[in-house]
Amino acid sequence: MLGSTLFGRLPRLERASGLSTKAAAMLVVLSLSLFATFALFLLNSPLAAVPLVAFVVAVAYGWVAHQDVTARVVTLIATTSTIAILGLITVFIFYRAIPAFRVMGTGLFGFTDPVTVFGVSLPAVETFWSTGSNTYSLVPMIWGTLVTTAIAMVIAGPLGIAGALFLAEIAPPMVRDAVKPGVEILAGIPSIVYGYLGFVTLNTFLFENLRMSNLGSLFLVGLVIGLMALPTVVSVADDALTSVPASMRDGSVAMGATEWQTTKSITLPAALSGVSAAVLLGIGRAIGETMAATVIIGHSQQLPQPLADVFASTETLTSLIASQYGNADGTHLSALFAAGVVLFVTVLVLSVGARRVELRMEKKLGGDP
Amino acid sequence: MSGEYASTLVTDETTLGERVASTVIGIGLLVFMLSVLAVARVVTEEASVLGVGLYDFLAGGLLAMGLGVFVVGVGSALGAFDTTPDETPGTVTAGAFGIIAAAAVWLATLQLGVLGPLGGFPVGLLAGAVTFVGLGLLSEDIGSTLPAVVVAVAVSGTVLTNLLTPAWLWDPEWLSAAFSGSMTIPTLTAAAALLTAWAGAKSYGGYGSEGRQAGAYLLVALNALGMLAVLLAVILFIVTKGIGPAFEGFSLYPFDWPFVLNGYSFRPDVVNGVFPAIVGTLYLVVGATVTGVPVAVAAAVFLTEYAEQGPFVGAVEIATNGLWSTPSVVYGLFGYAFLVPRLGGTTSLLSGILVLGFMLMPLCLITSREAIKSVPDEYRDASAALGVSQWETIKSVVVPAAMPGIVTGVILGVGRIAGETAPILLVMSGGLRDDAPNVLGSFEFTSAPPFVANDALLQSAPALPYQLYATITSGVSAENAVEYGWGTAFVLLVVVLSFYAVGIATRMYFRRRLNHE
C-alpha cells in the first residue's frame, strides 16, 4: 500500500520538479527499503535491520542532494503512517480475536438463557466467563461498561455543560482567565492517581457508610470516571460556546432579551453540535477509561442481580483486559482481544460521529461574518 | 464588544422582598455546604452547631428557608411586593417539580412497603404528571415557590419529628448497599436547600425573565464553584497524603532526597524510593517524543502545505481522529500482539516507547496541524514572491512561525502519555526494583542481525504510573505500602501536572504576544 502510493506519485513528482535520474534512483531505494523493512518486521525477522539501514542512508543522501523532493516524500510517508497504524491496530486486534469468535460464535454475546436481540438469536451459555469450561461471554462486561459510562455521563454531561456555560457566558474575564487553564490542568490528572484515591479512600468510605456487601462497585467507578471526564467536557464545550460569533449574542441582547435568555435560546442552540461533540468525546473517554475501573472494581464476571443493582461488584470491558491479560493464553487471551474489538469499534464509531457533528457546526457557523 | 450587559434600571435601595429572598439564599448556601460536608462525613451527626445537633440545625435552617420563600411567594401573589411574574411557572420549573414529586411518591411507596418496587412506579409517574399539570395552572410567583416550600417543610419536618433519624436504615433487597439515616438526611437537606435557594433566587429577581436568570445563574455559579472545589480537593488530598512520604529524610544541606534518589530496596532501614521509576518514565517520555513527534510534525506539514483536500486527506483525518480516541488499553493490546513478539518476545522498554509513541503521534499531529494552519498566508506569499522554493519556505518560514504551537502541543501530549498506565501494563510491566535501567550504557554491537543489541531496552523497566498500580496489585508487604503509594502518586502528579502547567503557560504566553502584535 505504501509502495504503490509512492510509485503512483512518482510520475507527477518527475513532471513537477524535473526529477534527475539520481533522485529517482534514491526514491526507488527509499521506498523499496521502507517496504522491505515493514515486510520483514511483520515476518518477525531480525533482518529487518538491513533495509532499515538502507532506508536511513537513502533519506540521508536524499536530504543532502535533493532536499525538496525528499522532504515531500518523507512527509507523505509520515502522513500515510497514520492510516497504516490504524490499519495495523484493526488487523491485529481482529486477527487475535478470531479464535474466540470461532470457539464461542455469537455465544460471545450470549446470556445464560437463549435470547433474541435485534433479530439475532444468541445461544445460551452455562456461565458467563469461565476459563475452566472455556466459556467466554462478554455480556456482563458490556453491561458494566454501559452502566459506568451512563453514570459518568449523568455527572459529566450536565455539570460539564453548566461549567462551560459559566466560563463562556457568565464569568468575568479575570475569573475566566484564571479558571480555564486550571480546568485544563485538572484534565491532566492521570487516571491511575484517581484510581489510587478510589482504591484507598473512596472504596472503604462507601463500604462503611453504605454498608455494602462488597468492595468496589459500578456506582463508584462511574462516579470517579465522571469526575475525570468533567474537565474534558468543560474545556471542549467551552471552546464550542466561545466560537459562537459575538454578533449573534449582541443581536439578541439588543432586542431586549436577558443574558440568560440569550444563552438559552441563541448561544446554546448555535453551539449545540459542538457541545454534543464534547459530550460524545467524554463518552469515548469514559468507555475507554481503564485504570480507575481496574483498581476500584471487584472483578466478578457476573451480571448484577437484579440488573438495577449499581452497587454490585462486576466488571467492565477495560478492567477485564487489564486484570486478566497476565495469566491468559489460548482462547482466554483471544476473548480478551474480542473485548478489545468491542471497545475499539464502539469508540471509533463515537469518534467518527463526534467529528461529523463538529464539521456540521463549522459549516453552520462558518457562513456567518 | 459583547460581554458588558449591565442593566441597572432600578437603583433604589433593596426592598423587603429582596432582603427576605437574599436571606433565604444565604441560609441555603450554608445548609447546602454543611450538608455536603456531612455526606462526606467530614462533620457527623455528633457535631453540634449553636447548641443544636447538626442534623436538627440543618432541618431548622431548611424550615426557615421554607417560611421565607412562602412569605415572598404569597406576598408577591397578594401584591405586597413589586414583582413581574409570568402567567405560568414555565415548563422547566413545572417539569423539575413534577420529577421530584414522582421520585418522592415512588420512594414513599417503597418505604411504606406497599405495591412493591415496580408497582409504585406508575403511581409515582401519575403524581408527577398531576404536579406538572397542576403547576401549569398557577401563576409564576406561586407556582415556583409553593412546591419548594412543600419540599423544604416536608424534609425538615421528617427530621425534626424524628421520623428520619441517623439510626434509620433502608436496606433494599435489590441493592448491595443500604442507606443509613446519617447519609440520607444530609443528602435530602442538600437537595432541598438547593431547590429552595433556587426558588428564593427567582423571587429575588422579581420572577419573569429576570427572575429566571437569577435562578439559573445561582445554580450555574454554584455548579462551577462546586466543580472546582471538588477537583482542587482531590489534588490537595493527594498532596497532603503524599508530601510526607515523598519528603521523608529530605535535607537541603548536604542535599539528600531519599524518596526521589533511592530505589526500592526491600530493606527496612532504608527509605524506599522511586528513582528507577523516574528514570524509566524519563526514557519512556524521551523515547516516545523521539519516535512520535517528528512523524507527527512531518505529517502535519504534508497535510497543510502539500496535500489538497481530497479522499486521501479525508482518510487521514478519519484515521487521526480514530487514533486520537482509541482507548489506551486497546493500544496496549495492539502492542502486545504486534510489537512484543517482534521485539524479543517479552515485555520491554522498547515496546513501551513505541506504543506511547503511537499514542503521542495523533495528539501532536492534531495540534501541529492547527498551529501550521494558523500561520498567516502572507508569510508564505512573501516568501514565494522572493523566489524561495516551497520547501525552503516551509523550512525557514512556516515551521518556525508555527513552532510555539507545535511545542505546546508536544508538551501537553507528553503530559498525557507520561501518566498512561494501561498500555505499559500490557507491553512493558516492570515492578518495584532497586536499580535504574541503564539504556545508554547497554548498547552493544553484535555480529548477527540486527547488529545492535541493547539489553536494557529489551527488558521491562519501571515507570511511575505502573509502579503506583504495582503497589496496589502486589500489595507490597511492607507496612508503609499505602504511604509509599501516596508518595508515588504525589510525584507522578507533580511530574504530569508540571508538563501541563508549562504547556498551558507557553500557549498563553504566545497567544498573548500574538494578540498584542
HADDOCK unambig.tbl for C-alpha pairs under 7 A between the chains (distance, minus, plus):
assign (segid A and resid 44 and name CA) (segid B and resid 342 and name CA) 5.15 0.50 0.50
assign (segid A and resid 46 and name CA) (segid B and resid 449 and name CA) 5.61 0.50 0.50
assign (segid A and resid 46 and name CA) (segid B and resid 450 and name CA) 5.39 0.50 0.50
assign (segid A and resid 47 and name CA) (segid B and resid 449 and name CA) 5.64 0.50 0.50
assign (segid A and resid 47 and name CA) (segid B and resid 450 and name CA) 6.12 0.50 0.50
assign (segid A and resid 49 and name CA) (segid B and resid 449 and name CA) 6.76 0.50 0.50
assign (segid A and resid 49 and name CA) (segid B and resid 450 and name CA) 5.06 0.50 0.50
assign (segid A and resid 68 and name CA) (segid B and resid 391 and name CA) 5.42 0.50 0.50
assign (segid A and resid 75 and name CA) (segid B and resid 298 and name CA) 4.67 0.50 0.50
assign (segid A and resid 75 and name CA) (segid B and resid 299 and name CA) 5.32 0.50 0.50
assign (segid A and resid 75 and name CA) (segid B and resid 301 and name CA) 6.89 0.50 0.50
assign (segid A and resid 75 and name CA) (segid B and resid 302 and name CA) 5.35 0.50 0.50
assign (segid A and resid 76 and name CA) (segid B and resid 299 and name CA) 6.71 0.50 0.50
assign (segid A and resid 76 and name CA) (segid B and resid 302 and name CA) 6.10 0.50 0.50
assign (segid A and resid 78 and name CA) (segid B and resid 295 and name CA) 5.16 0.50 0.50
assign (segid A and resid 78 and name CA) (segid B and resid 298 and name CA) 5.98 0.50 0.50
assign (segid A and resid 78 and name CA) (segid B and resid 299 and name CA) 5.00 0.50 0.50
assign (segid A and resid 79 and name CA) (segid B and resid 299 and name CA) 4.23 0.50 0.50
assign (segid A and resid 79 and name CA) (segid B and resid 302 and name CA) 6.88 0.50 0.50
assign (segid A and resid 82 and name CA) (segid B and resid 316 and name CA) 6.51 0.50 0.50
assign (segid A and resid 82 and name CA) (segid B and resid 319 and name CA) 6.09 0.50 0.50
assign (segid A and resid 82 and name CA) (segid B and resid 320 and name CA) 6.19 0.50 0.50
assign (segid A and resid 83 and name CA) (segid B and resid 316 and name CA) 5.99 0.50 0.50
assign (segid A and resid 83 and name CA) (segid B and resid 319 and name CA) 5.44 0.50 0.50
assign (segid A and resid 86 and name CA) (segid B and resid 319 and name CA) 6.18 0.50 0.50
assign (segid A and resid 86 and name CA) (segid B and resid 323 and name CA) 6.41 0.50 0.50
assign (segid A and resid 89 and name CA) (segid B and resid 334 and name CA) 5.66 0.50 0.50
assign (segid A and resid 92 and name CA) (segid B and resid 334 and name CA) 6.47 0.50 0.50
assign (segid A and resid 92 and name CA) (segid B and resid 337 and name CA) 6.54 0.50 0.50
assign (segid A and resid 92 and name CA) (segid B and resid 338 and name CA) 6.79 0.50 0.50
assign (segid A and resid 93 and name CA) (segid B and resid 334 and name CA) 6.22 0.50 0.50
assign (segid A and resid 159 and name CA) (segid B and resid 223 and name CA) 6.72 0.50 0.50
assign (segid A and resid 162 and name CA) (segid B and resid 220 and name CA) 5.72 0.50 0.50
assign (segid A and resid 163 and name CA) (segid B and resid 220 and name CA) 6.85 0.50 0.50
assign (segid A and resid 163 and name CA) (segid B and resid 223 and name CA) 6.58 0.50 0.50
assign (segid A and resid 163 and name CA) (segid B and resid 224 and name CA) 5.07 0.50 0.50
assign (segid A and resid 166 and name CA) (segid B and resid 220 and name CA) 6.18 0.50 0.50
assign (segid A and resid 166 and name CA) (segid B and resid 221 and name CA) 6.42 0.50 0.50
assign (segid A and resid 166 and name CA) (segid B and resid 224 and name CA) 6.70 0.50 0.50
assign (segid A and resid 181 and name CA) (segid B and resid 504 and name CA) 6.67 0.50 0.50
assign (segid A and resid 185 and name CA) (segid B and resid 497 and name CA) 6.40 0.50 0.50
assign (segid A and resid 185 and name CA) (segid B and resid 500 and name CA) 5.69 0.50 0.50
assign (segid A and resid 185 and name CA) (segid B and resid 501 and name CA) 6.43 0.50 0.50
assign (segid A and resid 188 and name CA) (segid B and resid 416 and name CA) 6.28 0.50 0.50
assign (segid A and resid 188 and name CA) (segid B and resid 496 and name CA) 6.96 0.50 0.50
assign (segid A and resid 188 and name CA) (segid B and resid 497 and name CA) 6.40 0.50 0.50
assign (segid A and resid 188 and name CA) (segid B and resid 500 and name CA) 6.78 0.50 0.50
assign (segid A and resid 189 and name CA) (segid B and resid 493 and name CA) 6.54 0.50 0.50
assign (segid A and resid 189 and name CA) (segid B and resid 497 and name CA) 6.84 0.50 0.50
assign (segid A and resid 190 and name CA) (segid B and resid 419 and name CA) 4.93 0.50 0.50
assign (segid A and resid 190 and name CA) (segid B and resid 420 and name CA) 6.80 0.50 0.50
assign (segid A and resid 192 and name CA) (segid B and resid 421 and name CA) 6.85 0.50 0.50
assign (segid A and resid 192 and name CA) (segid B and resid 465 and name CA) 6.54 0.50 0.50
assign (segid A and resid 192 and name CA) (segid B and resid 469 and name CA) 6.97 0.50 0.50
assign (segid A and resid 193 and name CA) (segid B and resid 489 and name CA) 5.81 0.50 0.50
assign (segid A and resid 210 and name CA) (segid B and resid 177 and name CA) 5.38 0.50 0.50
assign (segid A and resid 210 and name CA) (segid B and resid 178 and name CA) 5.12 0.50 0.50
assign (segid A and resid 210 and name CA) (segid B and resid 179 and name CA) 5.62 0.50 0.50
assign (segid A and resid 210 and name CA) (segid B and resid 180 and name CA) 6.96 0.50 0.50
assign (segid A and resid 211 and name CA) (segid B and resid 177 and name CA) 5.73 0.50 0.50
assign (segid A and resid 211 and name CA) (segid B and resid 178 and name CA) 5.58 0.50 0.50
assign (segid A and resid 212 and name CA) (segid B and resid 176 and name CA) 5.59 0.50 0.50
assign (segid A and resid 212 and name CA) (segid B and resid 177 and name CA) 4.42 0.50 0.50
assign (segid A and resid 212 and name CA) (segid B and resid 178 and name CA) 6.67 0.50 0.50
assign (segid A and resid 213 and name CA) (segid B and resid 176 and name CA) 5.81 0.50 0.50
assign (segid A and resid 213 and name CA) (segid B and resid 177 and name CA) 6.86 0.50 0.50
assign (segid A and resid 246 and name CA) (segid B and resid 2 and name CA) 6.23 0.50 0.50
assign (segid A and resid 250 and name CA) (segid B and resid 2 and name CA) 6.07 0.50 0.50
assign (segid A and resid 258 and name CA) (segid B and resid 209 and name CA) 6.85 0.50 0.50
assign (segid A and resid 258 and name CA) (segid B and resid 210 and name CA) 6.83 0.50 0.50
assign (segid A and resid 260 and name CA) (segid B and resid 213 and name CA) 5.19 0.50 0.50
assign (segid A and resid 284 and name CA) (segid B and resid 325 and name CA) 6.87 0.50 0.50
assign (segid A and resid 288 and name CA) (segid B and resid 327 and name CA) 4.53 0.50 0.50
assign (segid A and resid 288 and name CA) (segid B and resid 328 and name CA) 6.98 0.50 0.50
assign (segid A and resid 290 and name CA) (segid B and resid 329 and name CA) 6.64 0.50 0.50
assign (segid A and resid 290 and name CA) (segid B and resid 422 and name CA) 6.48 0.50 0.50
assign (segid A and resid 291 and name CA) (segid B and resid 421 and name CA) 6.90 0.50 0.50
assign (segid A and resid 291 and name CA) (segid B and resid 422 and name CA) 6.39 0.50 0.50
assign (segid A and resid 306 and name CA) (segid B and resid 174 and name CA) 6.12 0.50 0.50
assign (segid A and resid 309 and name CA) (segid B and resid 174 and name CA) 6.15 0.50 0.50
assign (segid A and resid 309 and name CA) (segid B and resid 175 and name CA) 4.79 0.50 0.50
assign (segid A and resid 309 and name CA) (segid B and resid 176 and name CA) 6.63 0.50 0.50
assign (segid A and resid 311 and name CA) (segid B and resid 175 and name CA) 6.35 0.50 0.50
assign (segid A and resid 311 and name CA) (segid B and resid 176 and name CA) 5.40 0.50 0.50
assign (segid A and resid 311 and name CA) (segid B and resid 177 and name CA) 6.18 0.50 0.50
assign (segid A and resid 312 and name CA) (segid B and resid 176 and name CA) 5.76 0.50 0.50
assign (segid A and resid 318 and name CA) (segid B and resid 329 and name CA) 6.78 0.50 0.50
assign (segid A and resid 322 and name CA) (segid B and resid 422 and name CA) 6.91 0.50 0.50
assign (segid A and resid 340 and name CA) (segid B and resid 330 and name CA) 5.78 0.50 0.50
assign (segid A and resid 344 and name CA) (segid B and resid 326 and name CA) 6.28 0.50 0.50
assign (segid A and resid 344 and name CA) (segid B and resid 330 and name CA) 6.73 0.50 0.50
assign (segid A and resid 347 and name CA) (segid B and resid 325 and name CA) 6.73 0.50 0.50
assign (segid A and resid 347 and name CA) (segid B and resid 326 and name CA) 6.46 0.50 0.50
assign (segid A and resid 348 and name CA) (segid B and resid 322 and name CA) 5.55 0.50 0.50
assign (segid A and resid 348 and name CA) (segid B and resid 326 and name CA) 6.87 0.50 0.50
assign (segid A and resid 351 and name CA) (segid B and resid 321 and name CA) 6.60 0.50 0.50
assign (segid A and resid 351 and name CA) (segid B and resid 322 and name CA) 6.23 0.50 0.50
assign (segid A and resid 351 and name CA) (segid B and resid 325 and name CA) 6.44 0.50 0.50
assign (segid A and resid 352 and name CA) (segid B and resid 318 and name CA) 6.96 0.50 0.50
